[in-house]
Amino acid sequence: MSTVSAPATSSYSDYVNPRWEELLNLLGMNVRYERCLGAELFTDDGRRILDFLSGFCVHNTGHNHPAIVKALKEELDRSGPAMLQTDVPELAGELARRLCELAGGGLSKVYFSSSGSEGVETAIKFSRATTDRAGVLYAEGGFHGLTCGALSLMTDPFWRGGFGPMLPGTEAVPFGDLAALEEKLATRRFAAFITEPIQAEAGMRLPPPEYLAAVELACKRTSTLFVLDEVQTGMFRTGPFLAGHHYGVRPDMVILAKALSGGLIPSGALLMTDAIYNATYSSVQRAIVHTSTFSENGLAMRAGLATLDVLEGEGLGPRAARAGAELRRQLSDALSSFEMVREVRGMGQLSGIEFVAPRGLALRVSFEAFRKIHPAMFGQCLVMKLFRDQEVLTQICGNNFLVLKVAPPLVVSDEQAAEFVAAAMETVALIHSSGGFWTEALQLVRRGINI
Ligand SMILES: Cc1ncc(COP(=O)(O)O)c(C=O)c1O
């Protein structure tokens, strides 16, 4: 086993979130990263860690892409206007034009935000302003962010607990269940149906093939807005610019964030139709009825433009489609004979490995013991083993602890992908052999972990 570098400590523990630091220490994942480039993270003790998480789909262009870093330096050097709040930011116009052209389908105006959650909040407000209805429908198991409105669109009690009451009028339907959605839509109480096209944190759940197109039609019939949250799936992560493009749909709004600005500056974008823009910003008096200080800021816009240049110029969408399919094929070949591996699934470079409870008695006893301690225990130990022994960074899904994410930067090389497959195979083999994995994990518990 490799040695673990000195924990990253500082005033963080005193002044920010000591429990986070504690959790990372327990998992042996609190290392000091010195340099991050492409799909590789280098620690101060000389380790090289392969990033197969991408900061939850932030680093589509890889860490610190030189072209994006250069564009940001140039933007700072030109001493141009930043956050004047009293001008027309030209870079925002240019970025919005390119995003709308890439998205297509009647999306023709953009509101820029600083996070994915803010994009979701904005979509809720604009849906209400456009339809004069209060309700918002969403899909069970999805992840939309942790601000009050976005949290109200999430069913998982872990995220909601203690933060209620949620936004009134928000109701869930099962993801993929058209009949359940149609029943709710028929009441005409709902301004919008907001869903991810592929539910990432729910365990890389793909919709039934015809589902999203049928949802679009059902929404149209009931004058309900159809909103796609592409915060993880957008920006060529699954191959095309939007995951919605796989399904040929024309949503009324699309939410982007995460990878939009090359992993360097907080930024998000809500793409909408002219009809939604006109209903919300309905007169000159209402020109700033919804805005935010950091929206349209020069550095974020410059980063967005440079990020699109890289994604398009390096053909990272087609590469994600090809390399992602190949990675899933290799993972399936390597892992499908193990009884605890149910499926490898995904699209482009957004994949998940789903685990199930073992059938054999020996493994089952250990697995159930883990589950009793905490439902995330097994997955978190798997993540820990991959990190500490294989030097691979990944995570389990936030709303489905039995699915391991496989989401490298889109610049990942075939060799790096092969390394990941070998690391996953070795770790999964260890889990299926009676000893090591389970004993070491139980030692963690004895040290007092309560994930
Ligand atoms: C699909 C989706 N929507 C929205 C969000 C919220 O984005 P942010 O964390 O930038 O607020 C996330 C965050 O993980 C997400 O995965």
The ligand as an ORCA input file, in Angstrom:
! r2SCAN-3c Opt
* xyz 0 1
  C     -27.609     17.939    -11.845
  C     -27.209     19.018    -10.892
  N     -27.931     20.134    -10.826
  C     -27.599     21.152    -10.004
  C     -26.511     21.053     -9.169
  C     -26.162     22.184     -8.252
  O     -25.036     22.842     -8.730
  P     -24.127     23.721     -7.752
  O     -23.446     22.811     -6.812
  O     -23.191     24.453     -8.678
  O     -25.032     24.673     -7.054
  C     -25.731     19.896     -9.184
  C     -24.571     19.748     -8.302
  O     -23.948     18.733     -8.172
  C     -26.092     18.846    -10.076
  O     -25.387     17.706    -10.134
*
